[in-house]
Amino acid sequence: MDAHIRDLRYFVAVAEELNFTRAAERMFVSQPALSKQIRQLEEQLRVRLFDRDRRTVTLTAPGETLLPKAHELIRVWDEAQRAVSDAAAAEAAVLTVGVSSSVGRGLLPAARARFAERRPHWRIRVRQVDWEDATAGLATGGEVDLALLWLPVPGQEALNVRVVATEPRWVALPVGHRLAGLAEVPFSELLDEPFLALPESAGPLRDHFLALEERAGHPVLIGSVVSNADETFEAVEEGSGVVLLAAGNAAIYQRPGVVTLPVSGLSPSRLALAWRPDDHRSAVRDFVEALLNASPDLPREGQTGR
């Protein structure tokens, strides 16, 4: 029986980490499952690939011989997947980008222009997704190809994620609020305010915009649950609660009945571009590069997630 590419990926992970636990974490499988696959690969090849005891893992001579070949086979297979994906995608020539609120910051127009320079026959389609899905459509299969989203999100470790902007958190208040006249609001002044909350399915993103980490156990009062930006700012105007938002969105969502102010004592928010690790289309890679290069002055961080 021929070895699977998956088994070769497991082998490479163990060979590079020389630690089954770390290799399992890297491949998002359990350590027993990884060990079982390695044993099966050794049985198929009829060799021992690793010498292992309770403390150390080392490559055997057959393992050393297999490693560069495994790298090459994986590379060729990834290229084949990319070519097949590109051939299928060329028929549609559309990339769909999921968003949960207005992105602003000049990101999408600039990214579109740069992407068009490389792929003039392709089209970028933007799809609005409510906050019940904090991944802006990535978690629901083929609904979107990439997403511009706020971190953290459920299942983030299973996505490719690049942070494109880091911004302080502000607060949106109704015009007549007792704090509306301040230049900056200490977060301690907001602890007992009713907050607008994202749906529970948003998980860690809901917690971030309720600032649970900075509350030090102080309970949060939920004034209302909101599913999108329009609901949010209507609820603020009606006095249902206050809401935290990123500084860039404070400029996007200006309304006559709403005041936005910086908040001290909070960590910043991170806007990120995310896509699926198994999406090997070169068009996706081109859009990622286009967006990351669209605004050179954007603050950036290294790659996170998978």
N, C-alpha and C positions, 0 to 999 in steps of 0.2 A: 504493500500500500504506500502511495506517495505521501510525503509530508505536506501539510498545509502551510500556506504563508503565515497563518495565525501562529502555528507552532514555531516557525522561524522567528517571528516577532518576539515570542516569549523567550526563546533561546537567546536572542540578541540582548534582551533586557537583562537576563540573568548574567550573561557574559560581561556586560558593561557595568552592572552594579556589583557583581560578585557577592550578592546577598539576595536570597529568595524573598525575604519580606519586603525589601525596598523595590525589587523588581515587580512583585505583585501589586504594590501600591501604584507604581508607575503605569502598569497595564490595566488598572482598575478591575482586578480579579482577586479572589481570595488566595492566600498562600498555598493551601492544600490543592486547589484547582490548578494553580501554576505548576506545582511539583508533579502533579499527575500528568500534565501535558508534556513536561520535560521527560518524564520516565517513558511515556509512549513514544516520543521522538527517538530516544535512545534505543528502544526496542525495535523501532522501524529501521534504524540505521545499523543496529547490531553493534553499537559501540557505547562506551561510557564517555559522555561529553564533559562531565564535571567530577572532580574529586571533592567530596564534601564531608565535613564532620560537624560537630556541634558548634565550632567556632569559625571555621573558614570554608570558603568556596573557591576553588581554582579550576581553570580550564585544563583539560587533558590535551594531549597532542592532537587527537581527532577534533576536539573542540576548537583548538587554535586554528586548525585547517578549515573547519566549517565556517568560522566567524566571518571572514571577508566574503566568502561565497554567499552566505546568508544576507549580508548587507547588499550585495549586488542583486540577488533575486528579489528582495523586498523593493529595492529601487526600481527595477524593471517592472515589477507588478504595479507599483504606484503610478509609474508613467503610463502603463497600459490603461489603468483605471481613469487617469486624467484624460487620456486621448478619447476613450469611449464616452466619458461624461461630456467632453467638449463637442463630440460629434452629435450627441443627443441634444445638447443645449443650443447648438447652432441653428436647429430648426425653429426654436422659439425666440432666441436672441433677446430675452428679457430677464433681468434680475429684479427680484422683489425685495425691498428693504422694509422691514417692520419697524414701526415706531409707536410709542404709547402717548406721546405728547409732541408738540411742535419742537423741532430740533433747533432751528435758528442757528445763530453763530456763523452763518455763511457756509456751513459744512456741506449740505447736500448740493446746492448750486455749484460750488467749487469742485466737489467730487465728480458731479455729472460732467462738467466741462473737461476735467482731466481724463476721466474714463472714456469720453467720446473721442479724445485724441488717439487713443489706442484702439478703441472698438467703435468706429463711427456708425455701425449698423445695429448696435445694441441700444436697448432702452432700459432706463431705471424707473421702476414703478414703486411708489411708496404706499404702504398699506397701514392704516391705523388699526391698532389692536388695543382693546381695553385692558385695564390693569389686572383683571382676573388672571391673565397670563403675563407675568412680569418679564418673561423672555421675549415679549413682543412678537410672538408667533413661532419662534424657533422650537419650542417644546411640543408643538402640535404637528410635527411631521413636515410636509412639503408646503405649508402655507406661505412661508417666506424663505428667502435664501440667506439673508443676513439681517441683523437687527441693530439699531442704535438704541441702547437701553441704559438704565441707571443700575449701578451695582450696589449691593450684591443681589443676585437673583437665585431662585431655586435651581439646583442642578448646574451651577456655574462651573464646577470642576470638570464637567463633561463637554464643555464648549471651548473653542478658541476665542480668546478675549483680548482685545487691545484697548487700553484706556486712551481716549482722545482729548479729554478735558477734565481737569480737577478744579472744582469751584466751591467756595464756602456756601454753607446753608444760610438762607434767609427765611423770614417768616412773612406770610401774607395775612393781613388783619383787615377787618372791616374799617371803613373810614372813621367811624366814631369810637373806636376801641380806646381804652384807657392808655395803651402804650403807643398809639399811632403817632404821637408827636415826638418820640425819641429818635435820636440819630442812630442808635444801635441798641438792641434789646438783649440784656443778659438772659441766658437760657433759664436761669433760676426764676425769672419773672413769668415764665411760661408754664411752669410745672403743673399748676392747678387749672390751667386753661383747658377747655374742651378742644380736642384735636380731631381733625378730619383724618380718617384712616383709609389706607388701601384695603382691598379685600384680603381676607385671611390667606387665600391661595398665593398672594404675592410673597408670603413668607418673610425672608430676611430683608427684602426691600421695604415691606410694610414696617418692620421694626426700625429700619434706618430712618424713615421719615417720621416716625414717632419718637426718635432719639432715645430708644430704650436703654442703650448702653450708657448714655450720659445721665440717666435718671437716678442711677445708684439705688435702684429698688423703689423709687417713688412711683406710685401707681399712676397709670395714664387714664385720663377720662376721655372716652370716645364720644364725640359729638355727633358724628355721622360717618358712614362708610361711602366712599366715592369710587367710581369705576373709570373715570376719565377726567381730562383737564376741564372740560366745560362744566361737568357736575361739580368739580372742586371749587371753581371760582364763583359759581352761583351760590354754593353753600357758604362760602366766606362772606359774600355780600349779604346773604340772609341772616348772618350771625350764628350759623350752626356750629362754627368752630374756627380755629386757626389752623394753618397748615405750613409745614416746612417745605421749602423748595430750593433748588440750586440757584445761585446768583444769576446765571444766564437766563433762566426761565422767568426770573422776576421782571426782566426787561421785555420778554416776549408777551407775557400775559398781563400787561397793564390794563386796568379797568377803572372807570370813574369811582366805583364804590369800594375799591380795594387799595390798601397801602401795603407796600413791601419794604421790609427793613432788614439790614444785616443782623445776625444773631451771634453773640460771643459765647464761647464755651462749648462749641460743637466742632467735631471733625468735619472735613469737607465731603462733598458728594463727587462721585466719579462717573462721567459719561463714557460709555464704551461701545465699540463695534464688536459684535460677536457673530460667529458662524460655526457650522458643524465641522468637527475634525475630519469626518469621512467625506466631505464635499471637496473633491479634488479638481474641480473645474478651474481652468486657468482664468476664466472670466471673473470668478469670485476673487481669486488672488489679485487680479488687476484692479478690481474695485476697492479692495482693502488698501492697496498701495495708493490708489487715487485719493481716497479719503484721508489717509494718514499724511499725505503730502499736500493736501489741499490748502491747509493753513499752517505754514511753517512756524508761526509764533504760538501755536497751541502748546500748553504744557503737556508733556507726555510721560508715561511710565513704561516699564518693560512689559513683556507679555506675561499674562497671568492665565490661570485656568489650565486646560490641557495643552 
